[in-house]
């Protein structure tokens, strides 16, 4: 069983039997069912959270459905996810599994967007999401969207790295490094060269590569969409100018074009 799958199985479970013949997302869903069945299931207090949630204990398997309902607004979702992040960081691996289970609908959508890759998409997404639970700032809005965006970006980087190794005719099992031409890496190199800032790279990566809309990204940073569009246009112009000036190699031209290509169409931004 891969380490990425093992990381979302609660301690004490018969992990090999749980995983046998199942996809990683199925493993996570099964683990959530086990954690929310019987006495003392993982749950949150809807009366304390408020926001229109049922005023009672809500087990996490039910919570996933509640959050998907159209009547559940972003403010309520953000409050729930701040609590799930806190519990996952302070109350042990069971709450990590619980948070993963609640996020499965979004993770399945992310897996569909990564379907062209031949690697273990589900396992990489789970690994990226678990890492994001430890690192994403729960303050601000659109918390789960930022968690999913971080998981998507991390998974895509690892999947591309695996593909580049296979294309080279070998598989390095001791490390996974993306090849130099991947957009994520080119953006990092541009930051290192002083062409754009780390914030610029994050903005381009999220809105051009990870599929986050400018409106959602703006909401997550508490900035206006107009400011985000202007910042992205400026950063992309700097990338192109750096190419023409020879600050980045010619071989980066194609991947910079990919990194600055709209993969998810944004609505026309007239202000």
Buried (B, 14 or more C-beta within 10 A) or exposed (E): BEEBBEBBBBEEBEBEEBBEEEBBBBBBBBBBEBBBEEEEBBBBEBEEBEBBBEEEEBBBBBBBEBBEEEEBEBEBBBBBBBBBBEBBBEEEBBBBBBBBBBBBEBBEEBBEBBEEBEBBBBBBBBBBBBBBBEEBEBEBBBBBBBBBBBBBBBBBBBBBBBBBBEEEEEEEEEEBEBBEBBBBBBBBBBBEEEBBBEEBBBBBBBBBBBBBBBBBBBBBBEEEBEEBBEBBEEBBEBBBEBBEEEBBEEEBBEBBEBBBEEEEEBEEEEE
